[in-house]
Each structure stands twice: as structure tokens, then as C-alpha cells.
């Protein structure tokens, strides 16, 4: 069942986590024919839901973290609610689209897929997207790869492996739909990088065990190499399927 690893740093998550490129939503506009109602499952602070609300009549956005929902974007046609991915209060045959952004690796797959099938309309789209460790250039990337794999690596939950292998290890019992490869690139200040690393669940686990923040040390190491706005790219990967009723 989904874990709540982000309530403690909900405001940091909302401020520093990357969003998704416009090409993602252009794709969804095209592949989803009926745009009455969408469910953004494990919405966090509503990054995905906010964009869906621009072209869906109604968006239902759920999360297991009340603190995450308290930091969510307020939009008139988004209804936020506290609910588990695997068990919701939605009626059968409600949604034209179900999205899961950077969260499915936490789910009980069998139970979530059963719930998704129940609440989806026949032929609805399930769109899953995620990203793994961001990549930088040169010495900065070398330092941060070491930080990811060796310093914080032992403190990631086991489910993190699904992101490291780009969701290839998760079951996906739906007829898959072709999807382009999306790119997410930014220019970051060191402060932005620091905020992002502090949103990691592994960092929170490290702090809990050692009573110190490992991000402080790596930021000090990066200061000698960081320019004003360093290029960062997030590898994005997707699984897209059609939910067909028996």
C-alpha cells in the first residue's frame, strides 16, 4: 500500500519538485477523447491536476497526505480529497483519464489496478509518468551521482528501484498506447538544487537516523563548481494503457 514519505517536507516538495513539460498535456489532449472527468491519483501538491484542469471539465485529485493537499494549487474545477490509491469513494465508471505522476512505485499494484478499473469508464486512459535522478554536467554530475547512490542510496525505500529502472519492473496489465519520449530541462540555481534534494524521502530517512542533514555537505562541495544557472535534465518515462472492462 502507498506510503506517506512526504508530509514532513510537504512545503519543500511543493516549492522545489519539477513540473511536467507542456508536451505531456498536448499528448493527453490528443489521446483522451472525452474530457469530462479526470482523476489525478497521489496528486501531491496538484502539479498534474492543475494542468489537467485547463482542458477537463472536472478533476478529482487525491492523496494520502493531508499536508500535501494543504499545499496544493487551488483551482475551481479541481476537487481535492484524502484517499488511498487502492481504495476510494468514487462511483463506478466515473473517469475518462486516470493519471499517476511520480507515485505508482509506492502503490500496491494489484489493488490499485483493480480500483482504477472500477472507477474508470470503459476505454479510459491510464497515464503513468515518473522521473529518476536528474543529470547535470561535468564535475557536478559526478558529485551528485555519488550523493545519490552512495550517501543517500542506503536510505531509499526499496520501491525506489522502480524509478531507477524507469518503471520497467512494475506490472502493467493494460493494452499499451504509444507515447513519445518527453524531456524536462531547467536552469537551476544552487538554492533550487538544495531545495529539491531536501524533498527526497531518503534525505528525511537519513536525518531521522543521524540527526544531521547530508544535503548540507554536498551543497558545500558543489559551491566551487556551480555557476549561476546550471543546466539540469530529468529523464522522464511513461506507461500508458487503455482500461478495458471485462
C-alpha atoms as one frame of an Amber mdcrd trajectory, in Angstrom:
protein
   0.000   0.000   0.000   1.152   3.566  -0.695   3.496   5.129   1.835   3.371
   8.697   3.108   7.008   9.783   2.845   6.370  13.438   2.110   4.166  15.012
   4.771   7.146  16.226   6.776   8.556  18.159   3.814   5.284  18.991   2.052
   6.012  22.703   1.593   9.513  21.939   0.273   8.048  19.366  -2.118   5.526
  21.902  -3.411   8.176  24.568  -3.978  11.042  22.600  -5.488   9.735  19.472
  -7.241   9.856  19.692 -11.051   6.678  20.103 -13.063   5.942  18.423 -16.397
   6.503  19.870 -19.882   3.624  21.181 -21.961   4.154  18.365 -24.481   2.807
  15.899 -21.893  -0.532  17.694 -21.793  -0.690  18.212 -25.537  -0.339  14.438
 -25.822  -3.112  13.820 -23.279  -5.425  16.232 -25.082  -4.984  14.153 -28.200
  -5.141  10.636 -26.767  -8.103  11.181 -24.410 -11.219  11.680 -26.497 -13.761
  12.569 -23.792 -12.670  15.230 -21.325 -15.415  15.204 -18.758 -13.669  13.938
 -15.618 -10.084  13.028 -14.705  -8.631  11.513 -11.544  -5.113  12.556 -10.555
  -4.123   9.859  -8.080  -1.442  10.679  -5.475  -1.636  14.286  -6.592   0.829
  15.658  -4.025   0.569  19.418  -4.377  -1.523  19.162  -7.528   1.093  19.778
 -10.223  -0.551  17.405 -12.665  -4.109  18.239 -11.609  -3.611  21.957 -12.226
  -2.679  21.328 -15.864  -5.460  18.803 -16.400  -7.971  21.353 -15.123  -7.209
  23.544 -18.135  -8.892  21.108 -20.520 -11.040  18.794 -18.378 -14.445  19.870
 -17.081 -13.725  18.336 -13.677 -10.617  16.970 -11.972 -10.642  14.858  -8.814
  -7.267  14.828  -7.081  -6.454  12.526  -4.172  -3.529  11.942  -1.867  -2.852
  10.153   1.421  -1.067  13.204   2.845  -3.225  15.982   4.253  -0.177  18.243
   4.451   0.491  17.757   0.754  -3.104  18.671  -0.026  -2.815  21.778   2.124
  -0.035  22.944  -0.208  -1.995  22.175  -3.382  -2.926  24.643  -6.117  -6.474
  25.922  -5.688  -8.423  25.773  -8.945 -12.213  25.990  -9.173 -12.703  22.755
 -11.111 -10.308  20.634  -9.011 -11.759  18.764  -6.045  -9.064  17.594  -3.624
  -9.678  14.800  -1.153  -7.821  12.478   1.188  -7.872   8.912  -0.140  -5.682
   5.891  -0.703  -4.824   4.958  -4.279  -6.117   1.455  -3.682  -9.461   2.385
  -2.098 -11.532   5.445  -2.989 -15.089   6.670  -2.580 -15.611   7.332  -6.310
 -18.534   5.778  -8.144 -18.056   3.099 -10.779 -17.429   4.250 -14.361 -16.562
   7.847 -13.476 -13.291   8.795 -15.192 -12.103   9.341 -18.754  -8.478   9.639
 -17.611  -6.501   8.487 -14.575  -3.035   9.946 -14.033  -0.287   8.945 -11.627
   2.784  11.193 -11.542   5.929  10.113  -9.680   3.960   7.883  -7.316   2.968
   4.498  -8.696   6.090   2.833  -7.310   4.590   3.268  -3.815   1.310   1.504
  -4.645   0.006  -1.989  -4.097  -0.187  -2.603  -7.838  -2.873  -5.278  -7.898
  -5.230  -3.355  -5.608  -4.675  -0.040  -7.385  -5.274  -1.511 -10.826  -8.463
  -3.125  -9.568  -9.647   0.215  -8.184  -8.651   2.062 -11.358 -10.615  -0.408
 -13.447 -13.660   0.001 -11.213 -13.795   3.810 -11.326 -12.746   4.235 -14.960
 -15.120   4.353 -17.881 -14.676   1.649 -20.468 -11.852   2.757 -22.758 -10.449
   5.296 -20.316  -6.732   6.053 -20.372  -4.335   5.300 -17.507  -1.317   7.589
 -17.813   1.673   6.936 -15.556   4.748   9.170 -15.601   7.877   9.348 -13.485
  11.428  10.617 -13.376  14.670   9.404 -11.881  17.837  11.093 -10.644  18.385
  14.392 -12.505  21.504  14.694 -14.622  23.898  17.624 -14.652  27.155  18.252
 -16.486  30.776  17.567 -15.618  32.014  17.516 -12.032  28.613  18.493 -10.646
  27.030  15.355 -12.035  29.898  13.243 -10.652  29.405  14.675  -7.162  25.646
  14.248  -7.241  25.725  10.715  -8.617  27.919   9.795  -5.644  25.490  11.586
  -3.316  22.536   9.710  -4.802  23.993   6.214  -4.937  26.449   6.140  -2.043
  25.434   8.762   0.535  21.642   8.608   0.372  21.434   5.309  -1.525  21.090
   3.082   1.569  18.213   5.277   2.817  15.908   4.966  -0.170  12.892   2.713
   0.257  13.026  -0.491  -1.762  10.331   0.848  -4.107  12.790   3.412  -5.478
  14.222   0.705  -7.742  11.161   1.062  -9.978  12.213   4.623 -10.814  15.862
   3.711 -11.260  14.834   1.213 -13.949  12.270   3.578 -15.476   9.196   1.597
 -14.347  10.215  -1.459 -16.350   9.883  -3.596 -13.189   6.246  -2.770 -12.444
   3.353  -4.869 -13.755   1.061  -3.079 -16.207  -1.894  -5.275 -17.224  -3.393
  -2.959 -19.839  -3.219  -2.666 -23.597  -0.457  -0.125 -24.028  -0.717   3.028
 -26.101   2.272   4.523 -27.959   3.715   7.542 -26.197   6.532   9.903 -27.197
   9.629  10.390 -25.051   9.335  13.633 -23.126  12.165  15.871 -21.951  12.282
  18.056 -18.867  15.115  20.593 -18.722  15.707  23.523 -16.412  18.290  26.066
 -15.357  18.809  25.833 -11.617  20.442  27.975  -9.011  22.239  26.161  -6.203
  19.384  27.144  -3.893  16.896  25.395  -6.179  19.034  22.246  -6.227  19.296
  22.318  -2.438  15.516  22.586  -2.108  14.982  19.669  -4.473  17.419  17.390
  -2.616  15.748  18.261   0.678  12.461  16.961  -0.748  13.894  13.436  -1.102
  12.434  10.789   1.186  15.930   9.267   1.530  17.236  12.528   2.986  14.458
  12.517   5.575  15.298   8.907   6.487  18.995   9.866   6.805  18.172  12.805
   9.079  15.982  10.611  11.257  18.817   8.144  11.785  21.814  10.504  12.065
  20.248  13.764  13.303  22.051  15.689  10.579  21.216  16.697   7.029  23.506
  15.204   4.339  22.393  17.883   1.870  24.433  20.495   3.743  27.718  18.723
   2.991  27.031  18.126  -0.685  25.920  21.738  -1.207  29.189  22.963   0.326
  31.095  20.666  -2.043  29.144  21.937  -5.052  29.786  25.630  -4.340  33.213
  25.513  -6.016  31.746  24.217  -9.282  28.254  25.681  -9.538  27.623  28.518
 -11.970  24.692  30.923 -11.635  22.270  28.741 -13.571  23.324  25.160 -14.163
  21.546  23.022 -16.746  19.646  20.075 -15.275  17.656  17.428 -17.119  15.196
  14.930 -15.675  14.795  11.626 -17.528  11.030  11.169 -17.975   9.406   7.816
 -18.627   5.808   6.736 -19.070   3.407   3.836 -19.220   0.102   4.484 -20.983
  -2.727   1.988 -21.240  -6.391   1.611 -22.168  -8.623   0.396 -19.338 -10.988
  -2.131 -20.865 -13.877  -3.538 -18.890 -14.437  -7.292 -18.867
